[in-house]
Amino acid sequence: MKYTLSEKYNTPALQSRIMGPNPVKLEEELLREHQIPAGAVVCDLGSGMGLTSLFLAKEYGFTVYACDLWSDPAENQAFFDAMGVPRGQIVPVKADATSLSFEKDFFDAVVCVDSYNYFGRDPDYLDDKLLPFVKSGAMIYIAIPGMKRDCHSALPPELLLSWTLEQLDYIHDIAYWTKIMECAKGAEILSIKEMESNEEVWADWLRQENEYAISDRKAIEAGGGKYLNFIAIALRKKSSVAG
Ligand SMILES: C[S@@+](CC[C@H](N)C(=O)[O-])C[C@H]1O[C@@H](n2cnc3c(N)ncnc32)[C@H](O)[C@@H]1O
């Protein structure tokens, strides 16, 4: 696909903040036909070092809560300041997605790029841990690294060049994610599909010189990419039934 909006985020300085296959391009594809209302308050769940939050604020005008477990909110705030984002348009929050502490029905939408697979494999996660903080009717958009077909019982040796069994257990196919999402009583599944983004977002990541990207090169250079894809999921929180 043509990445009209994310092309300008492809500078070495900005890309040095990515933590996996280019999350800005993934986000642009994920939101191609989004239904998030103008001026929405959006949870960027697993926002990493804030690039996807910057993209949501600058390109779509949303107010963004950049919620992440591993990154430093003060460092992310300094990044947003340096990028000229008005204070309050992006709020960096140290947050564990499995124990969020916002007011009920706080968010107008959730966007989650390359992180849901860390915490969302529990079939009860959506109903118990995320939906309570999302308004009825709100959209939830998720992009995750996936497998074209689950092959955990006979993992291709190429994949084991870069990742452990435990890490590969975070990566599954559309059938697996469909089953997980179908367990949520409070959300309607609008679509679960393979994304177009794959080779290009991997190439942007593997160009980085950090230890994780360097380690990931082994699997992809050995041809492991043919087993992998990215999966886009669009959900809508159902309206609560009175009584
Ligand atoms: C591969 S990184 C991707 C970050 C970012 N979306 C990007 O692509 O640059 C995965 C992210 O998931 C976040 N994460 C993992 N478990 C989490 C949890 N329980 N709650 C919140 N964030 C979590 C980590 O903090 C990390 O930033």
The ligand as an ORCA input file, in Angstrom:
! r2SCAN-3c Opt
* xyz 0 1
  C       7.001     -4.549     20.569
  S       6.661     -3.204     21.607
  C       5.726     -2.182     20.528
  C       5.617     -0.772     20.992
  C       5.032      0.186     19.997
  N       3.633     -0.085     19.727
  C       5.871      0.164     18.749
  O       5.525     -0.594     17.835
  O       6.896      0.828     18.719
  C       5.452     -3.871     22.695
  C       4.937     -2.885     23.693
  O       3.931     -3.539     24.457
  C       3.985     -2.983     25.740
  N       3.378     -3.908     26.695
  C       3.661     -5.224     26.895
  N       2.907     -5.700     27.899
  C       2.142     -4.664     28.332
  C       1.155     -4.528     29.343
  N       0.808     -5.547     30.131
  N       0.589     -3.322     29.505
  C       0.922     -2.272     28.727
  N       1.832     -2.345     27.752
  C       2.442     -3.531     27.552
  C       5.447     -2.784     26.052
  O       5.615     -1.810     27.038
  C       5.979     -2.376     24.669
  O       6.105     -0.989     24.535
*
